[in-house]
């Protein structure tokens, strides 16, 4: 005899959950999430610090492209390298892949709220119903981790 499994029905988040997200959004500073931060420890810390500042600039109402923000980061590293003495070791420029990974590690709600406005992010979250239900729920991660 087989056991019939009920199909999981995904529901949009409740008003209580939306209020909790709104409170977290307004109380925490935006930063790079934890998984990418652990991988960045292998790189030059000054270059990583500059990169994190430019990653956060991606979350802006002017909606800059990833390429544009990365070029600004490259220009800042080049400016710092030009100002250093010739004997000093130049700062390495991190790759576009690492830069994009850092942007992808930002919370999607925070990115949408920063780029399109808080109201648009809340509307999107209310209307969002996952296409495929998740059988094993994973613990919720914080919206953003300050660096």
ABEGO torsion letter per residue (X at the ends): XBBBBBBBBBBBBBAAAAAAAAAAAAABBBBBBAAAAAAAAABBAAAAAAAAAAAAAABBAAGBBAAAAAAAAAAAAAAAAAABBAABBBBBBBBAAAAAAAAAABBAAAAAAAAAEAAAAAAAAAABBBABBBABBBBBBBABBBX
